Amino acid sequence: MREVAPATYHSEPVPPLKSYKDKAPVKHVIGHTRVIGIINQKGGVGKSTTAINLAAALGEMGKQVLLIDLDPQGNCSSGLGIEKGLIQQCIYDVLLNDAPLEDVIIPDVAEGLDVAPATINLAGAEVELVSEMARENRLKDAIGSMRGKYDFVIIDCPPALGLLTVNAMVAADKLLIPIQCEFYALEGVTKLLESMKRVKSRLNPSLDIYGILLTMYDSRTILSKQVADEVREYFGRLVFSTPIPRTVKLSEAPSFGQPITQYDPRGRGSLSYIELAKEVIARG
């Protein structure tokens, strides 16, 4: 019988992730750093979608943005094409192992956008933080070294009101709350506001609502218009003028590892996040 050599496959080696020291030089003077937490304890309201695409839109407008993925699901990390198997350290190491935030940042993931990624290790942080000293201040202390290096620090929070979210509320200057235009849109928001008030009174006196963002808006339905009216009546001027539409492209973009501004730059989703970024810049 003739011997057959086994087939060999040559795959391209995956380049290692860049580190903070490889970051491209910043071309403008950074003034005040605004830290914004994107928060809602309900899942599926567009937190990660908003974190990715608002951060990318701000970066394309010439701002320096650090996106911190504080959700154990790591949707912001994978949604920007970061290969989790290559991550040596993540935000877990910052919170639990006293790693400097600089050590976990992956720079230039998109124009003007750096990411502090999350891995599944973060799932255990809620329990492990319980016994730690100054457990609520871990993220705030880490972000302190980054102030003056970024125009915006955006924190994508998990869909829960645990210690990770409390860390985000203590670290943030303001909170951006996405609310989907569907049934029970305001369900749970009261509890979120109560948690915010407790953190404000005990841990972070400057904490306040930065804005309310209407997501998954469908102008063709009466329900979306009714929910939008209800939210605007309840929150008034805090509601951003720009609603985020429900589009297929917004749902597809993360699977291609791109923000919507790259994946579908002329689509409704991209244009909406660009308008939102303009509002964010105008609010200062």
C-alpha positions in Angstrom: 0.0 0.0 0.0 1.2 3.5 -0.8 1.7 5.8 2.1 -0.2 9.0 1.9 1.3 12.0 3.7 -1.1 13.8 6.0 -2.5 17.0 4.7 -0.9 20.1 6.1 -2.7 23.4 6.6 -0.9 26.7 6.9 -2.8 29.4 8.7 -1.7 32.9 9.1 -0.3 33.6 12.6 -2.5 35.9 14.5 -0.6 39.1 15.4 -0.5 39.9 19.2 -2.7 42.7 20.5 -1.1 46.1 20.7 -0.3 47.6 24.1 -0.8 51.1 25.4 2.9 52.0 24.7 2.1 51.4 21.0 -0.7 54.0 20.9 -0.6 56.5 18.1 0.3 60.0 19.3 -2.6 62.3 20.2 -2.9 65.3 17.9 -4.8 67.7 20.1 -4.6 69.0 23.7 -6.9 67.1 26.0 -8.8 69.2 28.5 -11.4 68.0 31.0 -12.0 64.2 30.9 -15.7 63.3 31.0 -16.5 59.8 32.5 -19.9 58.5 31.3 -21.4 55.3 32.6 -23.9 53.6 30.2 -26.3 51.9 32.6 -29.6 50.1 32.8 -30.2 47.0 34.9 -32.4 45.6 32.2 -30.8 43.5 29.5 -31.3 44.0 25.8 -31.9 47.8 25.8 -28.9 48.7 23.7 -26.2 49.4 26.3 -23.3 47.7 24.5 -24.5 48.8 21.1 -24.6 52.4 22.3 -21.2 52.1 24.1 -19.5 50.8 21.0 -21.1 53.1 18.5 -21.1 56.3 20.5 -17.5 55.8 21.4 -16.6 55.2 17.7 -18.6 58.2 16.5 -16.8 60.4 19.1 -13.5 59.0 18.0 -14.2 59.8 14.3 -15.0 63.4 15.4 -11.5 63.8 16.6 -12.0 63.0 20.3 -9.8 60.6 22.2 -12.1 57.9 23.8 -11.4 55.1 26.2 -14.2 52.4 26.3 -14.2 50.3 29.4 -16.0 47.0 29.0 -17.4 46.2 32.5 -19.8 43.6 31.4 -18.7 39.9 31.9 -20.3 39.0 28.6 -17.6 41.2 27.0 -19.9 42.3 24.1 -18.0 45.6 23.6 -14.7 43.7 23.3 -15.9 41.1 20.8 -18.1 43.7 19.0 -15.0 45.7 18.1 -13.2 42.6 16.8 -10.9 41.9 19.8 -9.9 38.3 19.9 -10.5 37.3 23.5 -8.1 34.4 23.4 -5.2 36.9 22.9 -6.1 39.1 25.9 -3.4 38.7 28.6 -5.0 41.0 31.1 -8.5 42.6 31.3 -10.5 44.9 33.5 -10.8 42.1 36.0 -7.0 42.4 36.7 -7.5 46.1 37.3 -10.3 45.6 39.8 -8.9 42.6 41.7 -5.2 42.4 41.0 -4.3 46.1 41.2 -3.0 46.1 37.6 -2.6 49.6 36.2 -5.4 50.5 33.7 -2.7 51.3 31.1 -1.5 47.6 31.2 -4.9 46.3 29.9 -5.7 49.0 27.4 -5.7 48.0 23.7 -5.1 51.2 21.7 -6.4 52.3 18.3 -9.1 49.7 17.9 -10.8 52.3 15.8 -10.1 55.9 15.0 -9.5 57.7 18.3 -10.8 54.7 20.3 -9.0 52.6 22.9 -10.6 49.7 24.8 -10.1 48.2 28.2 -11.5 44.7 27.4 -13.4 42.2 29.5 -13.1 38.4 29.6 -15.1 35.7 31.3 -12.9 36.2 34.4 -15.0 39.2 35.2 -17.9 37.0 36.0 -16.3 36.2 39.4 -15.6 39.8 40.2 -19.0 40.4 41.9 -18.2 37.7 44.5 -14.5 38.5 44.9 -15.0 42.2 45.4 -17.2 41.6 48.5 -14.2 41.0 50.7 -11.9 43.6 49.2 -11.0 46.9 50.9 -12.5 50.0 49.3 -14.4 47.7 46.9 -16.6 50.4 45.5 -13.7 52.7 44.6 -11.5 50.2 42.6 -12.6 51.5 39.1 -12.5 55.2 40.2 -9.0 54.9 41.4 -7.9 53.2 38.2 -9.5 55.8 36.0 -7.8 58.6 37.9 -4.5 57.9 36.1 -6.3 58.3 32.8 -7.8 61.7 33.4 -6.2 64.2 31.0 -5.3 61.5 28.5 -8.8 61.1 27.1 -11.7 63.4 26.2 -14.2 60.8 27.1 -14.1 57.6 29.2 -17.2 55.5 28.5 -18.1 52.6 30.8 -20.4 49.8 29.5 -22.1 48.4 32.6 -23.5 44.9 33.2 -27.3 44.4 33.3 -27.5 44.3 37.1 -27.2 46.5 40.1 -24.3 44.7 41.7 -20.8 45.7 42.8 -19.5 46.2 39.2 -22.3 48.6 38.5 -21.7 50.4 41.8 -18.0 50.7 40.8 -19.1 52.3 37.5 -21.5 54.8 39.3 -18.7 55.8 41.7 -16.2 56.3 38.9 -18.6 58.1 36.6 -19.2 61.9 36.4 -22.6 61.2 34.8 -24.9 58.4 33.7 -26.4 57.8 30.2 -29.5 55.6 30.4 -30.7 53.8 27.3 -34.4 53.0 27.3 -35.9 50.9 24.6 -39.2 52.0 22.9 -41.1 48.8 23.8 -43.6 47.7 26.5 -42.5 48.2 30.1 -39.8 50.6 28.9 -39.7 52.4 32.3 -39.9 49.2 34.3 -37.0 49.1 36.7 -35.9 52.6 36.0 -37.2 53.8 39.4 -35.0 51.2 41.1 -32.0 52.3 39.1 -32.7 56.0 40.0 -32.9 55.0 43.7 -29.6 53.2 43.5 -28.1 56.2 41.8 -29.3 58.5 44.6 -27.8 56.2 47.3 -24.4 56.2 45.5 -24.7 60.0 45.1 -25.4 60.6 48.8 -22.8 58.2 50.1 -20.0 57.7 47.6 -20.1 60.1 44.6 -21.8 63.5 45.3 -21.2 64.7 41.7 -23.1 61.8 40.1 -26.1 62.8 38.0 -28.0 61.8 34.9 -26.2 62.9 31.7 -29.0 61.9 29.4 -31.8 59.5 28.5 -31.4 57.7 25.1 -34.4 56.3 23.3 -33.3 53.0 21.6 -34.9 50.5 19.2 -37.2 53.3 18.0 -39.5 52.5 15.1 -41.3 55.6 13.7 -43.8 53.4 11.9 -45.4 52.1 15.1 -47.7 53.9 17.4 -46.1 52.1 20.4 -42.7 53.6 19.8 -44.2 57.1 19.5 -46.2 56.6 22.7 -43.2 55.3 24.7 -41.1 58.2 23.4 -43.7 60.7 24.5 -44.0 59.0 27.9 -40.2 59.1 28.5 -39.9 62.7 27.4 -42.8 63.7 29.7 -41.1 61.9 32.6 -37.5 63.1 32.0 -38.0 66.3 30.1 -34.9 67.9 28.7 -32.7 65.0 29.9 -33.9 63.0 26.9 -31.6 63.2 23.8 -33.2 64.6 20.7 -31.8 61.8 18.6 -33.5 58.4 19.0 -31.7 55.3 17.9 -33.7 53.3 15.3 -34.2 49.6 15.2 -32.2 48.4 12.1 -30.8 45.1 10.9 -27.4 46.7 10.2 -27.0 47.7 13.9 -27.6 44.1 14.9 -25.2 42.8 12.2 -22.2 45.1 12.9 -20.9 43.3 16.1 -20.6 40.0 14.3 -18.2 41.7 11.9 -16.2 43.3 14.7 -17.0 46.8 13.5 -18.8 49.8 14.8 -21.8 50.9 12.7 -19.9 53.9 11.5 -17.5 51.5 9.7 -19.9 48.7 8.8 -22.7 50.9 7.4 -21.4 54.5 7.4 -24.4 55.9 5.5 -27.1 54.0 7.1 -29.7 55.2 9.6 -28.0 53.6 12.6 -24.7 55.3 11.8 -26.2 58.7 11.1 -28.2 58.5 14.4 -25.1 57.7 16.5 -23.2 60.5 14.8 -26.0 62.9 15.7 -26.0 61.5 19.3 -22.2 62.1 19.5 -22.8 65.7 18.4 -25.3 66.1 21.2 -22.9 64.6 23.7 -20.1 67.0 22.7 -22.6 69.9 22.9 -23.6 68.9 26.4 -19.9 69.0 27.5 
